[in-house]
């Protein structure tokens, strides 16, 4: 009887020791895994924090915006523009503006709660803000809608730096409309999502041994027209 009790106690002790070893080993690996995951999050947020805004270079779009000024609208223009006003008296002035639209990811306020990392794949829990910015590039051209002929006075006006700056300033709503139009196009939004993945992977994996894949869909992005006057 004593032998059976002793044998039972020995087995019980062995089982308890085994369970403690398993529990300790599990705890070790869980802590090690959690520590690794925490390091991944810290690494990602640190990389993102170095980029207040990330331009999605390959997603940029070149297009042309158009703006029409009625003759009466030019009467409030400064004195030095009188020469150009005389050319378009009693008719519309149409201008064509070469435009470059850029997409900039807002990264500066991201925190651990905004991202999810699993098996080296990063996704976003909340929509990532994309600032849509359309800016004039190249020379603004004045077009005669009736004949297509550009008067010498018009040519002189548009060739001057002052004239270019003035027309660009007066065409802000055309730039806003360009951004708005591009934002409304699904294929453009999908293009931005695709190149956003690549842009973010580039900054995360630069000089890093452990590669992270970024997954972004169109619904993960919130497009904001920074040219809009309705802010």
N, C-alpha and C positions, 0 to 999 in steps of 0.2 A: 504493500500500500504506500509506504513511504517512498519507494522507488518510483511508483507511478506519479505521485505528487511532485517529486523532484524533477522527473522527466518533463512533466507538464509545465512546471515553472521555468525550466530551462528553455523550452520551446517558446513559451510566452515572452521571456526576456529577449530571445533571438528575434522574434517577430517585432517586438517593440523597437529594438535596435535597428532592424531593417527599415521599419517605417520612418524612424528618425533620420536615417541616412538618406532615404528617398526624399523626405520632406526637405532636408537640408540641401540636397542636390538640386531639387526643383526650385527652391527659393533662390539658390545661387544663380541658376540659369535665367530665372525670371528677372532678377535684379540686373544681371548682366545685359539681358535683352532690353529691358526698360532703359538702362543707362545708354545703350547704343542708340535706341530710338530718340532719347532726349538729346543726344549729341547731334543726330541728324536734323532735328528741328532747330536747334541752336545754330547749326551750320547754315541751314537754308535762310533763316531770318537774318542772320548776319550778312550773308551775301546780298539779300534783297535790300537791306538797310543802306547799303553803299550806293544804291541806285534810287534816287528820289523819283526820277521818271526814266523809264527805259523806252527809247524810240525803237519801234518795231520796223527796222530799216527796210526789209524786203517787202513790207506791206504798203509802202508809200505809193500814192497814185498821182500821176500827172494828167491834168485836164485843162480845160479852158472855161472860164466864167464869163458871163456877158452882163453888161449893165447899160441901161438906157436912161439918158437924161433928157427930159423935156426942155424946150427952149426957155420957158418961164422959170424953171428950177435953177438955171444958170445965172439968173439976174442977181442972186445973192452971193455970187462968187466974188473973190477979191478983185481989186482994180487991175492987177497985173494979168488977169485972165481975159480981159476985154477983147483981145485980139481973136482968141478962139471962140468967144461968144458970138462975134460978128459973123463968123463962118457958118455957124449953125442957127442963125436967127430964123425964127418961125419954123424950125424943124427939129427933129430929134437928133441927139448925139448918141451914137452907139459905140461902146468900147468893148474890147476883147482883152481878157486878162489871163495870161498863163498862170496856172495855179498848181502848187504842190501840196497835197494833203498828207499829213503825217499822223501816225497813231502812236500815242505815248502811254505806256502802262504806269499806273500809280502804284509804287511799291513802298513808299516811305512809312506808311502807317500800318503795314501788315504785321501781324503777330502770330504766335503759335496757334491761336484759336481760329485763324483764317485758313489754315492749310491742313492737309492730311497726307501722311506719308506711309505707304504700305508696300513692302517688297520693292523698295527703291523707286516707287512710282508716286509722284506728287500730284495731288489734285487740290482744288480750291473749294472750301465750304461755303464761301460767300462770293457774289459776283465781283470780279476784278475790274476796277474802273479803267476805261480807256479814253483818254482825252483826244478828241478829233480836232486837228488844227490845220486849217487851210491858209496858206500864205502865197502872195504873189511872187512869181519868179520870172526873170526875164523882163522884157519891155511890154508895157501896156500899149495897146494900139487903138486908135480912134478909127472907126469905120463909118463910111457914109452909106446908110442903108439903101439909098435910092440908086446911086450910080457906082458905088464901090471905089470912087476916086478920092484920094486923099489930097486935100489942098496943101499948098506950101506952108501956109500958116499953121495948119494942123501938124504937119511934119516937123516944123520948127518947135512947136509946143511940146510934142511928145518926145522929141530928142533931148530935151533939157531934163536934168536931174530933178529940178524943182517941179516941173510939170508932171513927171512920173510919180513923184511922191504925193503930189496933190491928187492925182487921179486914183492912186491906190487908196489914199485916205478916204476919198469919196465913195469908194466901192466896197466898203466893209460889209454891206448887206448882201452883196453878190458872193463874197467869200463865205458868209454864214449860210447862204442858200446852197452853196456847193457842198459844204460839210454835211448839211442836213440831207441832201440828196444821196450822197454816198452812204451815209449811215442807214438809210432806208433800204439799201440793196442787200439782200440776203447773201449773195455770192461774195460781196465785198466783206461782209462781217465774217463769213466763214474763212476767207483768205487771211484776215487779221488773226483769227483764232489759230490757224495753222502756223503762221509765222511767229505768233506769240510763244507757242510751245518751243520752237527752235531758239528764239531769242533768250528765253528763260533758261533753257538747258545749257546754252553757251556760257552764261554767267555762273551757273551752278557747277558745271563740270570743268571749268577752267582750272588747270593745275590741280585737279582732284583725282585720286585713284578710284574712288567709288562713284560710279556714274549714276545720276538720277534722271529718270524719264519724267517729263511733264505732260500731263494730259489736260487739254483745254477744249471745250466745245463752245459753240456760239453762245449758248445760254449762260456760260460762265463769265461772260463779259458784259459790262455796263458801259455803253457808249455815251460820252458826254461831249456836246458841241461847245467847245470853249470860245468859238467865234460868236456865239449867240449873245444877243443883247438882253435876253430874258434870263438873267442870273439872279 
